[in-house]
Amino acid sequence: MLLAVSLSACAGAPRQKPLPLGDIEKGPGTLTEARKYLEGRWDLESFNVFPPGQEPIQLTGTGTLLYDDFGNMDMEIRADQKSASLLARAGIQTADGVLSTKGRTVIDLQARTLTYVMEGQPLLVAPTGPLALNLPRHWRVEGNVLTLTTNGADGRPVSVGRWVKAP
């Protein structure tokens, strides 16, 4: 009887223990710094597409890129009619001249790439064209200018966008 009472009096230990997490790295060269740099509004300075076997397309239009502190991104580029026609001939469809995407970004500091992950997008899918969202964008920073370059399978650029940080 004493044994039964003593066993029932023992409190059970939690089945799951919290994982020990380290401090979040901050400062130059960290993911935190990269996300903080990207945060805010960016205005399109230039956008060039290099379709294989065709003349380069220098898009005429406007664009904005909004990046929040959670890694969510909203990008919209509005091409003029001539640019939209050139893009269509290169196999890049627009909705009345608008290229638009929303989702989140995955930053790879070592490879210096951003990869877009759209809601509902399969993780493992073959790229479908020069502006495929699952192709990584190689990034370079010069002051308040962010250059995003998408490379093709041969390693050569298929698109280059330059974005200027809005005040």
Sequence and secondary structure as in RCSB ss.txt:
>XXXX:A:sequence
MLLAVSLSACAGAPRQKPLPLGDIEKGPGTLTEARKYLEGRWDLESFNVFPPGQEPIQLTGTGTLLYDDFGNMDM
EIRADQKSASLLARAGIQTADGVLSTKGRTVIDLQARTLTYVMEGQPLLVAPTGPLALNLPRHWRVEGNVLTLTT
NGADGRPVSVGRWVKAP
>XXXX:A:secstr
 HHHHHHHHS    SS          STTSHHHHHHHH EEEEEEEEEE  TTS  EE  EEEEEEE TTSEEEE
EEEE HHHHHHHHHTT   BTTEEEEEEEEEEETTTTEEEEE TT  SS    STT TTS EEEEEETTEEEEEE
E TTSSEEEEEEEEE  
